[in-house]
């Protein structure tokens, strides 16, 4: 009886050992025909749209953003760029961000006025004396507060890049003083404040869609354009214009935005990559805009463009002529916004 029990005990031990060995073998080596799941999760895709050509500082900055984000995320984030207005104009980009068709995009502040009239501040003429003063607004509490108006519309403002200060290009005559602006047909944006500024200076503002500007100047539908140095240079406007006057009248920023539901779903690590990379390329883009201006002026001289730089006294005349525009738009923008801007700009 004892011998029989011992035999049964040994038999059970053997069976358990065989089962254990078989189990280990099956876990370390799949059966014939079985496949292991080594597929990586799909990359997070950011569709990013803007209106500028790749060689413009804005285009260059977003190319850099794509490269850095994809590298820093080890390919976990993929950025698809839609440059040169391929997705549409500024309004279409904003609508794409609201709907979620786009994840990121850039638009000039006049397109953001439907969300907050405070954005009209940037259309006020001769408000900013120089580039460092613009940073006080865009990087400070005022810029952040303006951007926050978009949040209830599913859009987050990441921060501001820029186009630059506006100057006068034309084909008619040198503009050396305000009287020389009289009657010039100058292409303007659709901004009411931009139109009011050109009228106050004696010009005839003529809104023209961005994609038609070069042809309009070439065919002399308009005499010229009020635009910054970088946009004029990278869109070859010097080919169809003969005169340029440095005025530095209106400063034009762009707000870079991200779809809020998309951003909220990003992992903390991915949010950090997007935020930190944008803050890096924001400064890179602004530096390109500002550094390029000397190069552009030098190139214009080589190409024979006739250049006038307004004297400080003449520029002050232009600014004084535009003072009534502040009264005209004070109610829309808000007196408190204008007062805060002036206080911010004069603070040391």
C-alpha positions in Angstrom: 0.0 0.0 0.0 2.8 2.3 0.9 4.7 1.4 -2.3 1.5 2.2 -4.3 1.1 5.6 -2.7 4.7 6.5 -3.3 4.3 5.5 -7.0 1.2 7.8 -7.3 3.1 10.7 -5.7 6.0 10.4 -8.1 3.7 10.1 -11.0 1.9 13.4 -10.0 5.2 15.2 -9.6 6.4 14.1 -13.0 3.2 15.2 -14.7 3.4 18.6 -13.0 7.0 19.0 -14.1 6.1 18.2 -17.7 3.3 20.7 -17.6 5.5 23.3 -16.1 8.2 22.8 -18.8 5.6 22.8 -21.6 4.1 26.1 -20.2 7.5 27.8 -20.1 8.2 26.7 -23.6 5.0 28.0 -25.0 5.4 31.4 -23.3 8.9 31.9 -24.6 8.3 30.6 -28.2 5.1 31.1 -30.1 3.5 28.2 -31.8 4.0 27.8 -35.5 2.0 30.4 -37.4 1.4 32.6 -34.3 2.4 36.3 -34.5 3.6 38.5 -31.7 2.2 42.1 -31.6 5.2 44.4 -31.9 3.4 47.2 -33.7 4.0 50.7 -32.3 1.1 53.0 -31.5 0.1 55.3 -34.3 1.9 58.7 -34.3 0.0 61.7 -33.1 -0.5 63.9 -36.2 -0.5 67.7 -36.0 -1.9 69.4 -39.2 -0.4 72.9 -39.1 -1.4 75.6 -41.6 -0.2 79.1 -42.3 -0.3 81.6 -45.3 3.4 82.2 -45.9 5.9 80.7 -48.3 8.5 78.3 -46.9 11.4 80.7 -47.4 9.7 83.5 -45.3 10.8 83.6 -41.6 7.3 82.2 -40.7 7.7 79.3 -43.1 11.2 78.6 -41.9 10.1 78.7 -38.2 7.4 76.1 -38.8 9.8 73.9 -40.7 12.0 74.1 -37.7 9.1 73.3 -35.4 8.3 70.2 -37.4 11.9 69.0 -37.3 12.3 69.6 -33.6 8.9 68.1 -32.5 9.3 65.0 -34.5 12.9 64.5 -33.3 12.2 65.3 -29.6 9.2 62.9 -29.6 11.2 60.1 -31.3 8.6 60.1 -34.0 5.6 59.8 -31.7 4.4 63.2 -33.0 4.2 63.9 -36.8 3.7 67.4 -38.1 2.1 67.9 -41.5 2.7 71.5 -42.9 0.2 73.3 -45.1 2.1 76.5 -46.1 1.5 79.2 -48.7 -2.3 79.4 -48.0 -2.8 75.8 -49.1 -5.5 75.3 -46.4 -6.9 78.8 -47.1 -6.6 82.3 -45.7 -6.5 83.4 -42.1 -10.2 83.0 -41.5 -10.3 79.5 -43.0 -7.4 78.6 -40.7 -9.2 79.8 -37.7 -12.4 77.9 -38.7 -10.3 74.8 -39.3 -8.9 75.1 -35.8 -12.4 75.5 -34.3 -13.7 72.4 -36.1 -10.7 70.3 -35.4 -9.8 69.8 -39.1 -6.6 71.5 -38.2 -4.6 71.0 -35.0 -2.4 74.1 -35.2 -2.3 77.2 -37.3 -1.3 80.9 -37.5 -3.4 83.9 -38.3 -3.0 87.7 -38.3 -4.8 89.5 -35.5 -7.4 91.2 -37.7 -8.9 87.8 -38.4 -9.3 87.3 -34.6 -11.4 90.4 -34.0 -14.7 88.4 -34.1 -13.5 86.7 -30.9 -12.4 90.0 -29.2 -12.3 93.6 -30.3 -9.2 94.0 -28.2 -7.2 92.5 -31.1 -8.0 95.8 -32.9 -5.2 97.3 -30.7 -2.6 95.9 -33.1 -4.2 97.9 -36.0 -3.7 101.2 -34.3 -1.2 103.4 -36.2 2.1 104.5 -34.7 1.3 102.8 -31.4 4.7 101.0 -31.1 7.9 102.9 -31.4 10.1 99.8 -32.0 10.3 96.0 -31.8 11.2 95.7 -28.1 8.0 97.6 -27.3 5.9 95.1 -29.2 7.2 92.2 -27.1 5.9 94.0 -24.0 2.4 93.5 -25.3 2.5 90.2 -27.1 4.5 88.4 -24.4 2.9 90.1 -21.5 -0.5 89.9 -19.7 -2.3 91.8 -22.4 -1.3 89.4 -25.2 -2.2 86.4 -23.0 -5.6 87.9 -22.1 -6.5 88.6 -25.8 -5.6 85.0 -26.7 -7.7 83.6 -23.9 -10.8 85.0 -25.6 -10.6 82.0 -28.1 -10.7 79.3 -25.5 -14.5 79.1 -25.4 -14.4 78.5 -29.2 -12.1 75.4 -28.8 -8.9 77.3 -29.6 -5.9 77.9 -27.4 -3.4 80.7 -28.2 0.2 79.4 -27.8 1.8 82.8 -28.4 2.7 85.4 -31.0 5.1 85.5 -33.9 5.2 88.5 -36.3 5.1 90.0 -39.8 6.7 93.3 -38.8 6.1 97.0 -39.3 4.3 98.4 -42.4 5.9 100.7 -45.0 4.7 102.3 -48.2 5.7 100.9 -51.6 4.4 102.6 -54.8 5.0 103.0 -58.5 4.1 106.7 -58.9 6.5 108.9 -57.0 8.9 109.2 -54.0 6.9 109.6 -50.8 9.0 111.9 -48.7 6.3 113.8 -46.8 2.6 113.2 -46.0 1.4 115.4 -48.9 3.0 112.9 -51.3 0.5 110.2 -50.2 -2.4 112.3 -51.7 -4.5 110.2 -54.1 -2.2 107.1 -54.2 -4.2 103.9 -54.6 -2.7 101.8 -51.9 -3.7 98.1 -51.4 -5.0 97.7 -47.9 -6.3 94.8 -45.8 -9.9 94.6 -45.0 -9.2 96.0 -41.5 -11.4 99.0 -40.8 -8.5 100.6 -38.8 -6.0 100.0 -41.6 -8.4 101.6 -44.2 -9.0 104.5 -41.8 -5.2 105.0 -41.4 -4.5 105.2 -45.2 -7.4 107.6 -45.6 -6.2 109.9 -42.8 -2.8 110.0 -44.6 -4.4 111.1 -47.9 -4.2 107.8 -49.8 -7.0 105.9 -51.5 -7.2 102.5 -49.7 -8.1 99.6 -52.0 -8.7 96.2 -50.5 -7.3 93.4 -52.6 -7.2 89.7 -51.8 -3.7 88.6 -50.8 -3.3 86.1 -53.7 -4.1 88.9 -56.2 -1.7 91.6 -54.9 1.2 91.0 -57.2 -0.9 91.0 -60.3 -2.8 94.1 -59.1 0.4 96.0 -58.8 1.8 94.6 -62.0 -1.3 95.7 -63.9 -1.4 99.0 -62.0 -4.9 98.3 -60.6 -3.3 99.8 -57.5 -0.3 102.2 -57.2 1.3 100.4 -54.3 0.9 98.6 -51.0 1.3 99.2 -47.3 3.4 96.2 -46.1 6.4 95.1 -44.1 9.8 94.4 -45.5 9.9 90.6 -45.2 6.6 90.0 -46.9 7.4 92.4 -49.7 10.8 90.8 -50.2 9.9 87.2 -50.2 6.9 87.8 -52.4 9.1 89.7 -55.0 7.1 92.9 -54.8 10.3 94.8 -55.8 9.8 93.4 -59.3 6.6 95.5 -59.7 7.4 98.5 -57.5 10.0 101.3 -57.9 9.6 103.4 -54.7 9.7 102.5 -51.0 9.3 104.6 -47.9 10.2 103.4 -44.4 7.3 104.5 -42.2 6.9 101.8 -39.5 3.3 102.7 -39.1 1.4 99.6 -38.0 2.8 96.5 -36.3 1.4 93.2 -37.5 1.6 90.1 -35.3 0.3 86.6 -35.9 -1.2 84.4 -33.2 -0.2 80.7 -33.3 -3.1 78.6 -32.1 -3.9 75.0 -31.3 -7.2 73.1 -31.2 -8.1 72.9 -27.5 -9.7 69.4 -27.5 -6.6 68.0 -29.3 -4.3 69.7 -26.9 -6.2 68.5 -23.8 -5.8 64.9 -25.0 -2.0 65.1 -25.4 0.1 63.3 -22.8 2.0 65.6 -20.4 5.2 64.7 -22.1 3.8 65.6 -25.6 2.3 68.9 -24.3 5.7 69.8 -22.9 7.4 69.1 -26.2 4.9 71.2 -28.1 5.0 74.1 -25.7 8.7 74.3 -25.3 9.4 73.9 -29.0 6.9 76.6 -29.9 8.5 79.0 -27.4 11.8 78.3 -29.0 10.8 78.8 -32.6 8.8 81.9 -31.6 12.0 83.7 -30.7 13.8 82.2 -33.7 11.1 83.6 -36.0 11.1 87.1 -34.6 14.9 87.2 -34.8 14.8 86.2 -38.5 12.2 88.9 -39.2 14.3 91.6 -37.5 17.7 90.6 -38.7 16.5 90.2 -42.3 15.5 93.9 -42.5 19.1 95.2 -43.0 19.8 92.5 -45.6 16.6 93.4 -47.5 17.4 97.1 -47.5 20.9 96.3 -48.9 19.4 94.2 -51.6 16.9 96.9 -52.6 19.7 99.4 -53.0 21.5 96.9 -55.3 18.4 96.5 -57.4 17.9 100.2 -57.8 14.7 100.6 -55.7 14.4 104.2 -54.6 14.3 104.3 -50.8 13.1 107.1 -48.5 13.4 106.9 -44.7 11.0 109.3 -43.0 12.7 111.7 -40.6 11.6 111.6 -36.9 9.9 114.9 -37.3 8.0 113.8 -40.5 7.0 110.6 -38.9 5.6 112.5 -35.9 3.5 114.5 -38.4 2.0 111.3 -39.8 1.3 110.0 -36.3 -0.4 113.3 -35.3 -2.6 113.1 -38.4 -3.8 109.6 -37.2 -4.7 110.6 -33.7 -8.4 110.8 -34.5 -8.3 107.1 -35.4 -7.9 106.2 -31.7 -11.0 108.2 -30.8 -12.9 106.5 -33.7 -12.1 103.0 -32.4 -11.8 103.6 -28.7 -15.3 102.3 -28.0 -14.7 99.1 -29.9 -11.3 98.3 -28.5 -12.1 99.6 -25.0 -10.7 102.6 -23.4 -9.3 100.4 -20.6 -7.4 98.3 -23.2 -5.9 101.4 -24.9 -4.9 102.9 -21.5 -3.3 99.6 -20.3 -1.4 99.4 -23.6 0.0 103.0 -23.2 0.9 102.3 -19.6 2.6 99.0 -20.5 4.6 100.7 -23.4 5.8 103.6 -21.2 6.8 101.4 -18.2 10.5 100.9 -17.7 
